[in-house]
Amino acid sequence: MSDQKTILLIDDEIDLQQLVKITLKSKSYIVETANNGLEGLAKLETLKPDLIILDMNMPKMGGLEFYQR
C-alpha cells in the first residue's frame, strides 16, 4: 500500500494547473486534474482524493456549485 496522498486539482487555467501539478508532484503527491466542476465531479466517481484544491470561478460549473453538490 502506498503512503502517497492524492490531490484533485480543479482549475480552468491550464498554465496555473500545470504549475501547481508539477510543484505537488515534486513533493511526492499523486495529482489528478479537472478543468471545471463537472469534470471534477466525474473524477470523484472513481477517485477518493485526500485533498481537493478548487478554483471558485470556472465555466460550466464553478467551485461553489461543485462544493454544494
Secondary structure as the mmCIF struct_conf table of DSSP 4:
data_model
#
loop_
_struct_conf.conf_type_id
_struct_conf.id
_struct_conf.beg_label_comp_id
_struct_conf.beg_label_asym_id
_struct_conf.beg_label_seq_id
_struct_conf.end_label_comp_id
_struct_conf.end_label_asym_id
_struct_conf.end_label_seq_id
STRN STRN1 THR A 6 ILE A 10
BEND BEND1 ASP A 12 ASP A 12
HELX_RH_AL_P HELX_RH_AL_P1 ILE A 14 SER A 26
TURN_TY1_P TURN_TY1_P1 LYS A 27 SER A 28
STRN STRN2 ILE A 30 ALA A 34
BEND BEND2 ASN A 35 ASN A 36
HELX_RH_AL_P HELX_RH_AL_P2 GLY A 37 LEU A 44
TURN_TY1_P TURN_TY1_P2 GLU A 45 THR A 46
BEND BEND3 ASP A 50 ASP A 50
STRN STRN3 LEU A 51 LEU A 54
BEND BEND4 MET A 56 ASN A 57
BEND BEND5 PRO A 59 MET A 61
HELX_RH_AL_P HELX_RH_AL_P3 GLY A 63 GLN A 68
#
